[in-house]
Amino acid sequence: MNFTRWSARLPGTQRRAAARTDHPVTPDRLGEGAVPAARAEQLTDEAPHVPAVDELPVREVLDRVPALVALVHGTDHRLAYVNDAYTTAFGARDPGAPAREALPELDEIGLLPLLDQVLRSGKARTVKSRKAPDGHSYTFTCTPVTEGDTGGVLVFATDVTDHAEAAERLRASERRQRETAVTLQRSLLPQVLEEPDDLRIAATYQPGGTEAAVGGDWYDVITLGGGRTALVIGDVMGRGVRAAAVMGQLRTAVRAYARLDLPPHEILQLLDGLAAEIDANQIATCVYAIHDPNEGRLVYASAGHLPILVRDESGAVLRADEPTGPPLGTGGWMHASGSIPLGPGSTAVLYTDGLVERRDEDLDEGIASLERALSGATGTPQVVCDRLVRSAGVTADHDDDVAVLVLQHPARTGPDSDLFRNAALELLGGIEAAPRARAFASGVLTSWRFPAELHDLGVLAASELVANSLQHGTPPMRLRLRRTDRRLIIEVTDGDDHLPRRRRAEPGDESGRGIAIVATIASNWGSRRTPGGGKAVWCEFVLPKG
C-alpha cells in the first residue's frame, strides 16, 4: 500500500500551496556584499523552515498516535493497515484479509455495517462509547478515503473508558436516587385501601420516566363513620424527594382534618394554610370528596385539580367542573363545595394530570378521551382502573406520574339487597316523641332479624340519642337506622349546630350520661354539622360475622 498516496486523503491533511524557490542560491552566485546563510538567518526575521504535512512520514505519525487507527479498502473492507496502538489493544493483524476476519472486534461491536454506510455515502460517521472486547470503551469515527476508483475507510478510535465509567457511575447514582424517591413515594401512599361498606374502590400509582425525579401524586380513602367515606387525590407540583416529602405531610394532614368531619371546602381551607407553611414555593392541587350513601351524591371541593368524572348506570359520563378554586398554598381564596350524583350502579374516577396531559394535545382533549374510555369501561373497579390507564397510553417510560382512584356504588339486587336497608322516622312533638322512637327502633331491628343482644343495644342507643336531641336540639329532628352487610348505624339529626361531647357526670347530676352510655355500648360514635345548619349524631355497631 502506497501510504504517500493514501495520506493525501487522511482527515485534516491539507496540501501546502506556499511557493518554494525553484533555483536555490549557490555559494558561486553570491555577489559582492552578500551575507552568508548563517548570518542571514540571524539578520532577517524569516522563520526557520517547517516541514509540510506532505513531507512527514505518515506511517511513523500514525504509529505514534495514542488512538487506535485502522485502514480498510474495498467493498469487503480488506485490511490495509493498523497502527501500534491498535496492535497493543487487540493484537497483530495480517493485511489483506476482509475486516470480518481481520478485525473481529469491530464485528463484535456492530461496526461493520457502519463501514458499508460510510463507503456508500462518502460521509464520515461517528458512534459514541462502544465497549470493545478488551474491556475499554471507544468512540469510533469512520472517514471515507478515496484515490481514483479505489475507496476505503479510515477507522479512528479514541479511548473514552474513563468518561464511560464516570457516566455509568452517574447513571447508577441516579438509579439509586430514583429508587429511594420511589420507595419514599410508595411508602407514603396507603399500603391497603380502606374498604367502605357501600363502595368498591381500586387505585393505581405509576411513577413517571426513568430519572430520579418522581413526582408528588397521592390518593387516599378515609372512612368517616356513620357510613360516610372521604376520597382524596392530589398532586404536588415539582419533582424529586422534596415533592414526595411535601406530599406525605399533606396526606397526613388530610387524614387528621378528616377526623373533624368537616365539609370538603373547609378541609381544603385548612390544607391551603398548611401548604403555605410547609413550603411557600411548593404548590399542590387536590380534590377532597365525601360520599354519603343516604344522599346518593358525591360532595366535593377542588383546589386547582382536574374534574371528577362519574359514569351513571346508563353509561352517560358527567364531569364535575365547578366549583374549582386555585391550588393549595396560594392563599387568599375561599373554597366552596359542589356535588355530583353518585347513585347505585355509578362509577366515579379521580385522577392526576399524568393520565390526560400530553405535550402535543390540549388538556381538554385528554379529559374528553378519558370520558370516552370511561363510558365503555365496565367490570370491577380494578378492571376499570387498568383499562383507563391502558387507553391513555401510559407505559413504563411515561414521562409523568399517574395516580388513579376508581370507586363504584354497586346496584344491589336479590338477597344482597336485604343486607342493605334504611329506615327513618320524623320526630314530631315534644317529649312524647321518645317512646315512639323506641318503639320504631325496636320494630325495625326486629324485622331485620338481629340477635336479641344487638337488638337491645340498638334500641338503647337510639333512645339515648333521641333523648339528647329532644333536650338540647331544635326541630326538625329525625331518627334514621341503616344496616349494611357489616354494621348497624343509628343517626339522629336536629336543627341545632352545637356538637355534643362526652363528659364525666357526677353522682348528683341528673343529665350528661347519654353520650357516655352510647360511647360505651357502641363500636364507634361521632357527630358533625350538616349543610344548611344543624347537626347529626351517630353511632354504629359491628355485626357479628355470619
Secondary structure as UniProt FT lines:
FT   HELIX           3..7
FT   TURN            8..9
FT   TURN            11..12
FT   HELIX           27..29
FT   TURN            32..33
FT   HELIX           37..43
FT   HELIX           53..55
FT   HELIX           58..64
FT   STRAND          68..73
FT   TURN            74..77
FT   STRAND          78..82
FT   HELIX           84..90
FT   TURN            95..96
FT   HELIX           99..102
FT   HELIX           104..108
FT   TURN            109..110
FT   HELIX           112..121
FT   STRAND          125..131
FT   TURN            133..134
FT   STRAND          137..147
FT   TURN            148..149
FT   STRAND          150..159
FT   HELIX           161..188
FT   STRAND          200..206
FT   STRAND          216..225
FT   TURN            226..227
FT   STRAND          228..236
FT   HELIX           241..258
FT   TURN            259..261
FT   HELIX           264..278
FT   TURN            280..281
FT   STRAND          284..292
FT   TURN            293..296
FT   STRAND          297..303
FT   STRAND          308..311
FT   TURN            313..314
FT   STRAND          317..320
FT   STRAND          324..325
FT   STRAND          338..341
FT   TURN            344..345
FT   STRAND          346..351
FT   HELIX           353..355
FT   TURN            359..360
FT   HELIX           363..375
FT   HELIX           381..391
FT   TURN            392..393
FT   TURN            396..397
FT   STRAND          402..409
FT   HELIX           414..419
FT   STRAND          421..426
FT   TURN            431..432
FT   HELIX           433..447
FT   TURN            448..449
FT   HELIX           452..472
FT   STRAND          478..483
FT   STRAND          487..494
FT   TURN            507..508
FT   HELIX           514..521
FT   STRAND          524..529
FT   TURN            531..532
FT   STRAND          535..542
//
